[in-house]
């Protein structure tokens, strides 16, 4: 297993700074996911760890050794790419064995390692087939097997499931999670899909324009986002952000005016004065309820309703909010487009952000919503 440290890592292409001084420690045996929108620098950062891109500044350390100047083959890593990159004329056995043949491993060692990888990945009955005879998920498992036989210190995955259909992606997420538990290996995984990040990671690194926006366990990022970017990126559907104005602060939290109503959110006040401050109030769609009787009530007319069986998702226009307001209700609730309805939510489920987009920390003792 391997431990990874990034020390003020920078990557520039000409005058464009793509990765901007990233600091990160990944512990042995962790499954860490880099997530963020296209162009945020996550794949570039992974390629620098792999040695496929040179760092413009900073240090990359694996097990305490600086590897900036080492070629990929000397770093003790194995990388699985978005494309399977299999040799179509070779059998599954030979595709998995390829890195061992390059290293001129003894035949008995080669066969033992390939068989062990095939057993782990449930490919033992496919070893004599060609890649063209396999499904997309099976081909990706062959690519992973080729990484396993190298016995690397760190596994790197660059959006390995993006070429699969939705059902196969769900299956492969489960298989990769089981593989991590079985091998106990250090894994770093890049994706733009926050569902993959939430379901697979020990810790998530959220990247935004080459900077780390937040690092934490999946539920930590969900319940306690540190800024508006993370609040909007983690969670599906995304968090609703409503304009609010600070009124006062006290022992119970910060009182705001939002859409003509006042509610007290259990957060610590900002260092500057709260009265009249421009704030943003966040509420997740799944924390919205039908009817009235809670801290903030809205009368909405849904323009679009998505009935998914277990859940019903509605979208409505709210003055001062862009994009549309979204709510998630149990699938049995009678919700129809173009028919007004009342919804409400609790102040304790809300998040507050200052004018710079930074979250006001929740007060100690405030439980996260069920």
C-alpha positions in Angstrom: 0.0 0.0 0.0 1.1 3.6 -0.5 0.8 6.9 1.1 0.6 10.0 -1.1 1.4 13.6 -0.3 0.9 16.6 -2.6 2.8 19.7 -1.5 1.8 23.0 -3.2 1.5 21.2 -6.6 1.0 23.6 -9.5 0.4 22.9 -13.2 0.5 25.6 -15.9 0.0 25.4 -19.7 1.6 28.5 -21.0 0.1 31.4 -19.1 -2.9 29.3 -17.9 -2.7 27.9 -14.4 -4.8 24.7 -14.3 -3.8 23.4 -10.9 -3.1 26.1 -8.3 -1.0 25.0 -5.4 -2.8 21.9 -4.2 -1.9 20.4 -0.8 -3.3 16.9 0.0 -2.4 13.9 2.1 -3.9 10.4 1.1 -3.4 7.8 3.8 -2.6 4.1 3.1 -5.6 2.1 2.2 -7.9 5.1 1.5 -10.3 5.4 -1.3 -10.2 9.1 -2.3 -12.3 10.5 -5.1 -11.4 13.7 -7.0 -14.7 15.3 -8.2 -15.6 18.5 -9.9 -16.9 19.9 -13.2 -15.1 19.7 -16.5 -12.0 21.8 -16.6 -11.5 21.9 -12.8 -8.1 20.1 -13.0 -8.9 16.7 -11.5 -7.6 14.6 -14.4 -4.5 16.8 -14.8 -3.8 16.3 -11.1 -4.2 12.6 -11.5 -1.8 12.5 -14.5 0.8 14.4 -12.5 0.6 11.8 -9.8 1.0 9.1 -12.4 4.0 10.9 -14.1 2.2 11.5 -17.4 2.3 15.2 -16.8 5.3 17.2 -15.3 4.6 19.4 -12.3 5.2 23.1 -12.9 5.9 23.6 -9.1 5.5 21.7 -5.9 6.3 18.1 -4.8 4.7 14.7 -5.1 5.7 12.2 -2.5 4.8 8.5 -2.4 5.6 6.8 0.9 7.7 9.8 1.7 9.9 9.6 -1.5 9.8 12.6 -3.9 8.8 11.2 -7.3 8.6 14.3 -9.5 11.5 13.2 -11.6 10.7 9.5 -11.7 9.1 8.0 -14.8 5.7 6.4 -14.4 7.0 2.8 -14.3 9.2 3.7 -11.3 6.6 5.3 -9.2 4.8 2.1 -8.0 1.4 3.2 -9.4 -1.0 1.5 -11.8 -3.5 3.5 -13.8 -6.9 2.5 -15.3 -8.1 4.8 -18.0 -11.5 5.9 -19.3 -10.9 3.8 -22.5 -10.2 0.1 -21.8 -7.0 0.2 -24.0 -7.0 -3.5 -24.5 -5.2 -5.3 -27.3 -8.0 -6.8 -29.4 -5.8 -9.6 -30.9 -4.8 -10.9 -27.4 -6.8 -13.1 -25.1 -8.0 -11.8 -21.7 -5.1 -13.8 -20.1 -2.5 -12.1 -22.3 -4.0 -8.6 -21.8 -3.8 -9.0 -18.0 -0.4 -10.6 -18.2 1.0 -7.9 -20.5 2.8 -5.7 -17.9 4.4 -8.8 -16.4 5.7 -9.9 -19.8 7.2 -6.5 -20.2 9.0 -6.9 -16.9 10.0 -10.5 -18.0 8.4 -12.1 -15.0 8.9 -15.9 -14.6 6.2 -17.9 -16.3 5.0 -19.5 -13.0 4.8 -16.1 -11.3 3.0 -14.6 -14.3 0.4 -17.4 -14.3 -0.2 -17.2 -10.6 -0.7 -13.5 -10.6 -3.0 -13.5 -13.6 -5.1 -16.3 -12.1 -5.4 -14.5 -8.8 -6.5 -11.3 -10.5 -9.0 -13.2 -12.6 -10.5 -14.9 -9.5 -10.9 -11.5 -7.8 -12.6 -10.0 -10.8 -14.7 -13.1 -11.7 -13.0 -13.5 -15.1 -11.7 -17.0 -14.5 -14.0 -18.4 -17.2 -13.1 -15.7 -19.7 -9.3 -15.9 -19.8 -9.1 -17.5 -23.3 -11.6 -15.1 -24.9 -10.8 -12.0 -26.9 -11.9 -8.5 -25.7 -14.4 -8.4 -28.6 -16.3 -11.2 -27.0 -16.8 -9.3 -23.7 -19.3 -6.8 -22.4 -18.2 -3.3 -21.6 -18.1 -4.1 -17.9 -16.0 -7.2 -18.4 -13.6 -5.3 -20.6 -13.1 -2.7 -17.8 -12.5 -5.5 -15.3 -9.8 -6.8 -17.6 -8.2 -3.3 -17.6 -8.4 -3.4 -13.8 -6.9 -6.9 -13.7 -3.9 -5.6 -15.7 -3.4 -3.0 -13.0 -3.8 -5.6 -10.1 -1.0 -7.9 -11.3 1.5 -5.1 -11.0 0.8 -5.0 -7.3 1.1 -1.2 -7.2 1.4 1.0 -4.2 -1.4 3.2 -5.5 -4.2 2.6 -8.0 -5.3 5.5 -10.1 -8.6 5.5 -11.9 -9.5 8.2 -14.5 -13.3 8.2 -15.0 -13.2 4.4 -15.7 -17.0 4.0 -15.8 -18.0 6.9 -18.1 -18.2 4.6 -21.2 -20.7 2.2 -19.5 -24.5 2.5 -19.5 -26.3 3.4 -16.3 -27.0 -0.2 -15.2 -23.4 -1.3 -15.7 -22.1 1.8 -14.0 -24.1 0.9 -10.9 -22.8 -2.7 -11.0 -19.2 -1.6 -11.4 -19.4 0.9 -8.5 -20.3 -2.0 -6.3 -17.5 -4.2 -7.7 -14.9 -1.5 -7.3 -16.0 -0.9 -3.7 -15.7 -4.6 -3.0 -12.3 -4.7 -4.7 -11.0 -1.9 -2.6 -12.1 -3.7 0.6 -10.7 -7.0 -0.6 -7.3 -5.6 -1.6 -7.0 -2.9 1.1 -5.2 -0.8 -1.5 -4.8 2.9 -1.8 -7.0 4.1 -4.6 -7.5 7.6 -6.1 -10.5 7.9 -8.4 -11.4 10.8 -10.8 -15.0 11.4 -11.8 -17.4 14.2 -12.6 -20.3 12.1 -11.3 -21.0 13.1 -7.7 -23.1 10.0 -7.2 -20.0 7.8 -7.8 -18.1 10.0 -5.4 -20.7 9.8 -2.7 -21.2 6.0 -2.9 -17.6 4.9 -3.2 -15.3 7.4 -1.4 -13.8 7.3 2.1 -13.0 11.0 1.4 -14.0 13.3 -1.4 -11.8 16.1 -2.8 -14.0 18.7 -4.5 -12.0 20.7 -7.0 -13.0 24.0 -8.5 -10.9 25.9 -11.1 -7.7 24.2 -9.9 -8.3 24.7 -6.2 -9.5 22.4 -3.5 -13.0 23.7 -2.5 -13.4 21.1 0.4 -12.1 17.7 1.5 -14.1 15.4 3.7 -16.2 12.3 4.1 -19.3 12.1 1.8 -21.8 12.9 4.4 -19.7 15.6 5.9 -19.7 17.4 2.5 -23.5 16.8 2.2 -24.5 18.0 5.6 -21.8 20.7 6.2 -20.6 22.2 2.9 -18.1 25.0 3.5 -19.0 27.1 0.6 -21.7 27.7 -2.1 -19.8 25.7 -4.7 -19.7 22.5 -2.7 -23.3 23.1 -1.5 -24.4 23.2 -5.2 -22.2 20.4 -6.5 -22.8 17.8 -3.8 -26.4 16.5 -3.7 -28.8 15.5 -6.5 -31.0 17.4 -7.2 -28.8 20.4 -6.2 -29.4 22.6 -3.2 -31.8 25.5 -3.6 -30.2 28.9 -2.9 -32.5 31.7 -1.9 -31.6 35.4 -1.4 -31.7 36.5 2.3 -30.9 39.5 4.4 -29.5 39.4 7.9 -31.7 40.8 10.7 -29.9 39.9 13.9 -27.9 37.2 15.7 -28.4 35.7 19.1 -28.0 32.6 21.2 -30.3 30.6 18.9 -28.5 31.6 15.7 -28.9 34.1 12.9 -32.2 35.6 12.0 -32.7 36.4 8.4 -35.4 37.8 6.1 -36.1 35.5 3.2 -38.9 36.0 0.7 -40.7 38.3 3.2 -40.5 35.8 6.0 -38.2 35.6 9.1 -36.6 32.5 10.4 -33.7 31.8 12.7 -31.0 29.5 11.4 -28.9 27.7 14.0 -25.5 29.0 12.7 -22.7 31.1 14.2 -22.9 34.8 13.0 -20.2 36.2 10.7 -17.4 38.4 12.2 -18.8 41.5 10.7 -22.2 42.9 11.5 -25.2 40.8 10.5 -27.9 43.5 10.3 -28.6 44.2 6.6 -25.9 41.8 5.4 -26.6 40.1 2.0 -26.7 36.4 2.7 -27.7 33.2 0.8 -30.0 30.7 2.4 -29.7 27.1 1.2 -32.2 24.3 1.5 -32.0 20.8 -0.1 -34.9 19.7 -2.2 -35.3 16.5 -0.1 -35.8 18.6 3.1 -38.9 20.3 1.8 -42.4 19.1 2.9 -45.9 19.5 1.6 -48.3 21.7 3.5 -47.5 24.4 6.0 -46.7 24.7 9.7 -42.9 24.9 9.6 -40.5 27.8 9.7 -40.8 29.0 6.1 -43.7 28.5 3.8 -44.0 28.9 0.0 -46.9 28.8 -2.3 -45.6 27.4 -5.6 -47.0 26.4 -9.0 -44.8 23.6 -10.4 -44.0 24.1 -14.1 -42.5 20.6 -14.4 -43.2 17.5 -12.3 -41.1 14.3 -12.6 -42.9 11.2 -11.1 -40.3 8.6 -10.5 -42.3 6.2 -8.4 -40.4 6.3 -5.1 -40.1 10.1 -5.3 -41.8 13.0 -7.1 -39.6 15.9 -8.1 -41.1 19.3 -8.8 -39.7 22.5 -10.3 -41.1 25.9 -9.9 -40.1 29.6 -10.4 -39.4 31.6 -7.3 -38.8 35.4 -7.5 -35.2 36.3 -7.1 -33.9 32.7 -7.5 -32.1 31.3 -10.5 -32.4 28.5 -11.5 -35.8 27.2 -10.6 -36.8 26.0 -7.1 -36.7 22.2 -6.8 -38.5 20.0 -4.2 -38.5 16.2 -3.7 -41.6 14.6 -2.1 -42.7 11.0 -1.6 -44.0 9.5 -4.8 -47.5 9.0 -3.4 -48.1 12.7 -2.9 -50.6 14.3 -5.3 -48.5 16.8 -7.2 -49.3 18.1 -10.7 -47.8 20.7 -13.0 -49.6 24.0 -13.2 -51.5 23.4 -9.9 -50.5 25.6 -6.9 -49.4 23.9 -3.7 -47.9 24.9 -0.4 -44.5 23.7 0.7 -42.5 24.4 3.8 -39.1 23.6 5.5 -37.4 23.9 8.8 -34.8 26.5 9.8 -32.6 23.8 11.2 -32.4 22.2 7.8 -31.1 25.4 6.2 -27.6 26.6 5.4 -26.4 30.2 5.4 -23.6 31.6 3.3 -22.1 35.1 3.5 -21.6 37.5 0.6 -18.3 35.7 -0.4 -20.1 32.4 -0.6 -18.5 30.9 2.6 -20.8 28.9 4.9 -21.6 30.2 8.4 -20.7 27.2 10.6 -23.6 25.3 12.2 -23.9 25.7 16.0 -22.7 22.7 18.1 -25.4 20.3 19.0 -27.5 20.9 15.9 -28.3 17.5 14.5 -28.2 16.9 10.7 -31.5 16.0 9.2 -32.7 12.5 8.7 
